[in-house]
Amino acid sequence: MSASGTAAAGQVEHMLRQVTPGRYDAYEALLRALATPSSGQIWMLLWHGQAGSPDAQYGTMEVGGHSYAPCVTSAQELSASGWNRSYEVVDGLDVARTLYPDHYGLWLNPHAPGGGVGIPWLDLRRIATGLERQPAGPLRLTEPAIEIPQFYALLTQNAHRTHAVRSLRRAWVQPTLGTPYLAIGLDVYDASPPAVDSVRAMMQQSIGAAPEGLPVSTVVMSDAYDPIAMWLRAHARPFYDREAHAAPTPAPAAGGYGYPPVRGAY
């Protein structure tokens, strides 16, 4: 093995040894090591085929009703595992991109004392798309308890004038690491660049009504892999729904779907 390969294996294994129940900071450090091409190499165990061949298939295992692909973190761990089939050495970032769309996680060193460490597919998605772009799980998601009627009123008003928006939902997100924040779920009719720009402008026009210091983020409801979007679809009713506001008979011109007229509208 090359010196760089030895360093790569050492970094992942060092971080893996730090992970214990409740040490979410150590777990995040392990994810960062796997996400870094220079330090994130792993040895994927192949159930069928040879490395690089079209018929190569990763091994699979099931833990707690969830599927994982097993791997080891070095040539030494490969020998210790007793694996007698083929394997391939790849970057954790590439493996994450391959596995998460099929809802497969990654299990590191399942042969080790204690059974190794499993990385769920949602965390592989974080590795694949950028760890800083997604909150660290497990997430605690609830209905927001903070009372900010002015913000919701302005956001609803602006959403009504933004024709790309179908509905809005909300959740209070408490990451394992980091600051809790308000998430606004955006359900849109159209994902074209002009529509995206109009929705971004809607949020910029509304955010000034939020209390100073309150973190606010957005999530696209059509994202089939986002845990916040999944929770919103299952548990949160829209606080703005364009189609629900559409009256079966013509509404009075001055009222505009029950909203007061806006002077200086654009």
Buried (B, 14 or more C-beta within 10 A) or exposed (E): EEEEEEEBBBBBBBBBEEBEEEEBEBBBBBBBBBBBEEBBBBBBBBEEBEEEEEEBEBBEBEEEEBBBBBBBBBBEBBEEBEBEEBBBBBBBBBBBBBBBEEBBBBBBBBBBEEEBBBBBBBBBBBBBBEBEEBBBBBBEBEEBEEEBEEBBEBBBBBBBBBEBBBBBBBBBBBBBEEEBBBBBBBBBEBEEEEBBEBBEEBBEBBBEBBEEEEEBEBBBBEBEBBBBBBBBBEEBEBBBBBEEBEEEEEBEEEEBEEBEEEEEEE
